[in-house]
C-alpha cells in the first residue's frame, strides 16, 4: 500500500488463486458500496472456500473521517460487514486491530464491532457533521 491490491494480484506459488482483491477506483465509497462488494464478491468466494476461521485485519482506514483512506464507511457499515462475516466458519472470527489514521474513526469502528461481537445493537447513527472530521 499504496498501489497494491490490483484485481490481477491473485497470489503466487502455492497460494496462487487464493487472493481476491476488489480495487476501488474512486474515493468516497460508503456502506452500500462495501456491502454490495461483500454480498456479491467476497462472501460467495468465502462460502465456497469454507474457512475454519476468519481473520480480519481491522484498521478502519475505510471509515468516514479517515483522511488517508478517503472512504465513507460508517460504524454501522463496519458492524453490518462483521455480521456478514459471522455467518462464516461457524462464527469463529478474529478481529486484529491495526492501522487507521483518525483516532475517533477507529474508536467508533471498534465500538461498533465490539458491540456486534457482544450481541448488542450497534450505536445509533450520527447526524452528518456530528463528531466527524471530514
N, C-alpha and C positions, 0 to 999 in steps of 0.2 A: 504494500500500500504506500503511496498511491500507484495507480496504473497497473493494478493486478486484478485478477478475477474475471478475465475475459471468458466468454462462453466457450471458446475453443480450449481453454485450460481444463482438461478432464483428468488430470493426474498423469503420473509417469510410472514406468516399470510395472511391477505387480499391482500398483494402485490405479493403473490406467482404467478410466471408465467409472471410477468411484468418487469423482469430484463433480459437483454440479454448481456452476456459478450462474447467477442471474444478474448480469450487469445492467445498471440503470443509467440511461444516457442523459438524464436531466436531474436537476435538483428539485427539492420541494415535494418529493413523493411522500405520501402520508399513509394513514391507516388503511384506507381502501386499497391502495396500490400494493402494499405489503401483504395484506390478507389475500388479495387476488393471487399473488405470486405463491403464497403458501398453499392455497387451496388447489390451484391449477398446475403447479410445477413441483414444488418441494414435497408436499405431503404424499402425492401419488408415488413419487420415487422412493420416499422413506417407507411407505407401506409395502412396496414391492421388496425392498431390502430387508424388512422385518428386523429392526435392530433389537438387541437385548437391553440396550441402554442408550440414552440420548444425552450427549454432552453439548452444552451451549456456551460459547464464548460470548458472554453478555457484557458488551461495552456500552451499549445505549448511544452509540455515535449517531444513529439514525433518529434520535429523539429531537423533538421540537425544541429549538433553542440552542442546539449544538452547532456552533459556528463552523466547525471543520466538516462535519457530516452533511450539513445543509439539507437535511430531510425534515419531515414534519410528523413523525410518528409520535402519538400521544402516549401517556402512561396506559390509557385504556387499550390502545393498539398493541402495546407490548403484552399486556395482560391477555388479550384475545389470542395473540400468537402463542403464548405459553399454554393456554387452554388447549389449543390445537395440538401442540407438541405432547401434551399429557395423554393424548389418545394413542401414542406410540409406546412401544416397549413396556406395556403394562403400567404406564405412568411413571416409569423409572427415568427421571430427568434430573440432570445435574446442571445447575447454572454456576458458572465460574465468572465472577466479576472481573472485568479488565477494561481499561481504557475509558472512553467518554471524556469529553473536553469541556463540559459545562456541568459543574457540580450539582446545580439544582435539577438539571435534566436527568443526571444519573440517579440522584436521590429519589426523584419521582418515579423513575422506571423501576428501581429496586423495590420501592414500596409497593408499587402495583403488582409486581411479580411475586413478592413475598406474600402478599395478601392472597393471591391465587393459590400458592403452594399451601397456605394455611386453610384454604377453603372459604375464605372471606371474599365478599364482593370487592372489586377494585374501587379505589377512591372515586368520588364524583368528578365529572369533567369540569375543568376550569373554564371560565369565560375567556375568550380571546384577549390577550394583553394582560391577563391576571397572572402575576408572578412568572412571566416568561420573558426571557431576553431574546428578542428576535429581531 
